[in-house]
Amino acid sequence: MTTSQEPRPRPDLVAAIHADQAARQQAADEAAAPERERFNAGLARDAALFGTPGWSRLSEARQARVARYEAERAERGAA
């Protein structure tokens, strides 16, 4: 059998596989939502410390994470 004679996947099978993958991804996103919201709430609390003595007590890594969170939030607001 040459490559031109190989059977091609059926469109309905491909669509079913894509639908299943999308459903699994949506379920995973929904399951992760509470933890993601808690994490983002912590970043927002830390962002509120900017310009206060509390900000200097955050690690450099945490300050960078907060800065990235704020930049992404600003981009989403501008979009």
Contact map, one row per residue, 1 for C-alpha under 8 A:
1111110000000000000000000000000000000000000000000000000000000000000000000000000
1111110000000000000000000000000000000000000000000000000000000000000000000000000
1111110000000000000000000000000000000000000000000000000000000000000000000000000
1111110000000000000000000000000000000000000000000000000000000000000000000000000
1111111000000000000000000000000000000000000000000000000000000000000000000000000
1111111100000000000000000000000000000000000000000000000000000000000000000000000
0000111110000000000000000000000000000000000000000000000000000000000000000000000
0000011111000000000000000000000000000000000000000000000000000000000000000000000
0000001111101100000000000000000000000000000000000000000000000000000000000000000
0000000111111100000000000000000000000000000000000000000000000000000000000000000
0000000011111110000000000000000000000000000000000000000000000000000000000000000
0000000001111111000000000000000000000000000000000000000000000000000000000000000
0000000011111111100000000000000000000000000000000000000000000000000000000000000
0000000011111111110000000000000000000000000000000000000000000000000000000000000
0000000000111111111000000000000000000000000000000000000000000000000000000000000
0000000000011111111100000000000000000000000000000000000000000000000000000000000
0000000000001111111110000000000000000000000000000000000000000000000000000000000
0000000000000111111111000000000000000000000000000000000000000000000000000000000
0000000000000011111111100000000000000000000000000000000000000000000000000000000
0000000000000001111111110000000000000000000000000000000000000000000000000000000
0000000000000000111111111000000000000000000000000000000000000000000000000000000
0000000000000000011111111100000000000000000000000000000000000000000000000000000
0000000000000000001111111110000000000000000000000000000000000000000000000000000
0000000000000000000111111111000000000000000000000000000000000000000000000000000
0000000000000000000011111111100000000000000000000000000000000000000000000000000
0000000000000000000001111111110000000000000000000000000000000000000000000000000
0000000000000000000000111111111000000000000000000000000000000000000000000000000
0000000000000000000000011111111100000000000000000000000000000000000000000000000
0000000000000000000000001111111110000000000000000000000000000000000000000000000
0000000000000000000000000111111111000000000000000000000000000000000000000000000
0000000000000000000000000011111111000000000000000000000000000000000000000000000
0000000000000000000000000001111111110000000000000000000000000000000000000000000
0000000000000000000000000000111111111000000000000000000000000000000000000000000
0000000000000000000000000000011111111100000000000000000000000000000000000000000
0000000000000000000000000000000111111110000000000000000000000000000000000000000
0000000000000000000000000000000111111111000000000000000000000000000000000000000
0000000000000000000000000000000011111111100000000000000000000000000000000000000
0000000000000000000000000000000001111111110000000000000000000000000000000000000
0000000000000000000000000000000000111111111000000000000000000000000000000000000
0000000000000000000000000000000000011111111100000000000000000000000010000000000
0000000000000000000000000000000000001111111110000000000000000000000000000000000
0000000000000000000000000000000000000111111111000000000000000000000000000000000
0000000000000000000000000000000000000011111111100000000000000000110010000000000
0000000000000000000000000000000000000001111111110000000000000000010000000000000
0000000000000000000000000000000000000000111111111000000000000000000000000000000
0000000000000000000000000000000000000000011111111100001000000000010000000000000
0000000000000000000000000000000000000000001111111100000000000000011001000000000
0000000000000000000000000000000000000000000111111100000000000000000000000000000
0000000000000000000000000000000000000000000011111111111000000000000000000000000
0000000000000000000000000000000000000000000001111111011000000000000000000000000
0000000000000000000000000000000000000000000000001111101000000000000000000000000
0000000000000000000000000000000000000000000000001111111100000000000000000000000
0000000000000000000000000000000000000000000000001011111110000000000000000000000
0000000000000000000000000000000000000000000000001101111111000000000000000000000
0000000000000000000000000000000000000000000001001111111111000010000000000000000
0000000000000000000000000000000000000000000000000001111111100000000000000000000
0000000000000000000000000000000000000000000000000000111111100000000000000000000
0000000000000000000000000000000000000000000000000000011111110110000000000000000
0000000000000000000000000000000000000000000000000000000111111110000000000000000
0000000000000000000000000000000000000000000000000000000001111111000000000000000
0000000000000000000000000000000000000000000000000000000000111111100000000000000
0000000000000000000000000000000000000000000000000000000001111111110000000000000
0000000000000000000000000000000000000000000000000000001001111111111000000000000
0000000000000000000000000000000000000000000000000000000000011111111100000000000
0000000000000000000000000000000000000000001000000000000000001111111110000000000
0000000000000000000000000000000000000000001101100000000000000111111111000000000
0000000000000000000000000000000000000000000000100000000000000011111111100000000
0000000000000000000000000000000000000000000000000000000000000001111111110000000
0000000000000000000000000000000000000001001000000000000000000000111111111000000
0000000000000000000000000000000000000000000000100000000000000000011111111100000
0000000000000000000000000000000000000000000000000000000000000000001111111110000
0000000000000000000000000000000000000000000000000000000000000000000111111111000
0000000000000000000000000000000000000000000000000000000000000000000011111111100
0000000000000000000000000000000000000000000000000000000000000000000001111111110
0000000000000000000000000000000000000000000000000000000000000000000000111111111
0000000000000000000000000000000000000000000000000000000000000000000000011111111
0000000000000000000000000000000000000000000000000000000000000000000000001111111
0000000000000000000000000000000000000000000000000000000000000000000000000111111
0000000000000000000000000000000000000000000000000000000000000000000000000011111
